[in-house]
Amino acid sequence: MLGLPFPLVAAGFPDSLAFLTTVGALTPPFGETRSIGKTRLNSYAVYGNLTGHLSDKLNLDLGARYTREHKDFSYVQTSAPGNVFFQLPAIPLFDSSASFSAFTPSLGVDYTISKDSMVYAKASKGFKSGGFNDGFTSVAGTPFKSETLMSYEGGLKTTFWDGRARANLAAYQMNWKDVQSVFSTFNPPSVIPFFSVDTWGDERIRGIEAELSVRPTKRLVLNGSIGMVDAEWSALSARSRALGALVGSPVKYVPKVTLNGGINYSFPLENKGALTAAMNFQWRDKTPLTNIPTEPTERPAYTLVDGSLTYENSDGRWSVQLWGKNLTDRKFITNLFDVDNSPTSPIRAIYQSLGAPRTVGIKVRFNY
């Protein structure tokens, strides 16, 4: 970063860019580089859905979609001859295009065991089109592949205790193919990374989820849930393997166990409305923050606590809520970005994003 002993915006200059240009900060050896990329997308799809009641208890749901996307891309980059510090190359104007298509069906079935419970199963396919890289990069315009996802889920939904309790159980597996990720490369003597989207590999994710909600009294509601996930890379691209990624390593940002719980209690105020107090917590197991096991970076397990106190008037026309999030002011990482995940990087730079600190507020609501 260029350090200047004066403000970037001074009297008489409308913005910092104009000011820096005037004082010569954007002239050689720094110079000016401009890139212009344009993408035109035409997307077409046809889809349909059919639900059949095979019996009083058995239902079948069929869905199908065909998507086709065509992307036209143009790019040009100009760079001042004296731009020797960042070494941003000049790229002549060029045009390219690519088409992406996919057939994504779905099949679901559910069976009613009794008036209080049912089981279900569903399989579906998802699609995310590829595209072109656009930016200060020597590989601008290079297309990257589409992603596809096959998802399978089955479960049980039930109520009991005269309707005062509800329990749900689900198991699932997702096979995610050609997952897109951001890579960086270095072109010496430049000291800044060039970014591009490319394929990292294939993921296999499977897990179970269970949730329970109970109303012991008219005023009290208790709820809780647990999720257990096993996520790993089942295949890798040559580019990700070159960075040290390994088949079977865990997928970043996916904790193995998550817990959620809450309590909600309402205090009637005779003919003056009601006061409701609520408290919720979230617990996340330790979580990998990178897909490269040779650079172990892990977020420790943490707990977040939220709460609220709500007053609602007797006719339900308006309410006032005092709420708070992350009441214990827990510090935790939400995202980690390895700026230069290139084996030829001359520097090491990692950005971390932190979760929101303790936050409180008031919400007023009117119904009309």
VENHUTA-V149261 format. One record per pair of residues at least 24 apart in sequence whose ideal C-beta (glycine too) atoms are under 6 Angstrom apart, sorted by sequence separation. I is the first residue (numbers start at 1). J is the second residue. D is the distance in whole Angstrom. If there is no record, write none. Layout:
i=I j=J d=D
i=I j=J d=D
This chain:
i=44 j=68 d=5
i=179 j=203 d=6
i=206 j=230 d=6
i=259 j=283 d=4
i=281 j=305 d=5
i=72 j=97 d=5
i=102 j=127 d=4
i=125 j=150 d=5
i=150 j=175 d=5
i=177 j=202 d=5
i=229 j=254 d=6
i=43 j=69 d=5
i=205 j=231 d=4
i=258 j=284 d=6
i=280 j=306 d=5
i=304 j=330 d=6
i=71 j=98 d=6
i=124 j=151 d=5
i=149 j=176 d=5
i=176 j=203 d=4
i=42 j=70 d=5
i=204 j=232 d=6
i=257 j=285 d=4
i=279 j=307 d=5
i=302 j=330 d=6
i=329 j=357 d=6
i=70 j=99 d=5
i=100 j=129 d=4
i=123 j=152 d=5
i=148 j=177 d=5
i=175 j=204 d=6
i=228 j=257 d=6
i=255 j=284 d=5
i=256 j=285 d=5
i=329 j=358 d=4
i=41 j=71 d=5
i=100 j=130 d=5
i=204 j=234 d=4
i=255 j=285 d=4
i=278 j=308 d=5
i=302 j=332 d=5
i=69 j=100 d=5
i=122 j=153 d=5
i=147 j=178 d=5
i=174 j=205 d=4
i=227 j=258 d=4
i=39 j=71 d=6
i=40 j=72 d=4
i=201 j=233 d=5
i=202 j=234 d=5
i=255 j=287 d=4
i=277 j=309 d=5
i=326 j=358 d=5
i=68 j=101 d=4
i=121 j=154 d=4
i=145 j=178 d=5
i=147 j=180 d=6
i=173 j=206 d=4
i=202 j=235 d=4
i=226 j=259 d=6
i=39 j=73 d=5
i=201 j=235 d=5
i=276 j=310 d=5
i=299 j=333 d=5
i=325 j=359 d=5
i=67 j=102 d=6
i=201 j=236 d=4
i=225 j=260 d=5
i=38 j=74 d=5
i=201 j=237 d=5
i=252 j=288 d=5
i=275 j=311 d=5
i=324 j=360 d=4
i=66 j=103 d=5
i=119 j=156 d=5
i=171 j=208 d=5
i=224 j=261 d=4
i=252 j=289 d=6
i=37 j=75 d=5
i=199 j=237 d=5
i=250 j=288 d=5
i=252 j=290 d=6
i=274 j=312 d=5
i=323 j=361 d=6
i=65 j=104 d=5
i=118 j=157 d=6
i=170 j=209 d=5
i=201 j=240 d=6
i=223 j=262 d=5
i=252 j=291 d=5
i=273 j=312 d=5
i=36 j=76 d=5
i=200 j=240 d=5
i=273 j=313 d=4
i=322 j=362 d=6
i=64 j=105 d=5
i=117 j=158 d=4
i=169 j=210 d=5
i=198 j=239 d=6
i=222 j=263 d=6
i=273 j=314 d=5
i=35 j=77 d=4
i=116 j=158 d=6
i=321 j=363 d=5
i=63 j=106 d=4
i=116 j=159 d=5
i=168 j=211 d=5
i=221 j=264 d=4
i=271 j=314 d=6
i=34 j=78 d=5
i=249 j=293 d=5
i=320 j=364 d=5
i=96 j=141 d=5
i=98 j=143 d=5
i=167 j=212 d=5
i=220 j=265 d=5
i=33 j=79 d=4
i=100 j=146 d=5
i=219 j=265 d=6
i=245 j=291 d=6
i=319 j=365 d=5
i=61 j=108 d=4
i=166 j=213 d=5
i=219 j=266 d=5
i=245 j=292 d=5
i=246 j=293 d=6
i=289 j=336 d=4
i=32 j=80 d=5
i=88 j=136 d=6
i=203 j=251 d=6
i=244 j=292 d=5
i=318 j=366 d=5
i=31 j=80 d=3
i=60 j=109 d=5
i=89 j=138 d=6
i=138 j=187 d=6
i=165 j=214 d=5
i=243 j=292 d=6
i=244 j=294 d=4
i=317 j=367 d=5
i=31 j=82 d=5
i=59 j=110 d=5
i=164 j=215 d=5
i=31 j=83 d=3
i=29 j=82 d=6
i=58 j=111 d=5
i=144 j=197 d=5
i=28 j=82 d=2
i=57 j=111 d=6
i=144 j=198 d=5
i=145 j=199 d=5
i=29 j=84 d=5
i=30 j=85 d=5
i=33 j=88 d=4
i=57 j=112 d=4
i=29 j=85 d=5
i=138 j=194 d=6
i=137 j=194 d=4
i=139 j=196 d=5
i=73 j=132 d=4
i=137 j=196 d=6
i=69 j=129 d=5
i=133 j=196 d=4
i=133 j=197 d=6
i=75 j=140 d=5
i=75 j=141 d=5
i=37 j=134 d=4
i=243 j=341 d=6
i=35 j=136 d=6
i=87 j=189 d=6
i=87 j=190 d=4
i=86 j=192 d=6
i=193 j=339 d=6
i=193 j=340 d=5
i=184 j=340 d=5
i=186 j=342 d=5
i=184 j=341 d=5
i=185 j=342 d=5
i=184 j=342 d=5
i=186 j=344 d=5
i=186 j=345 d=6
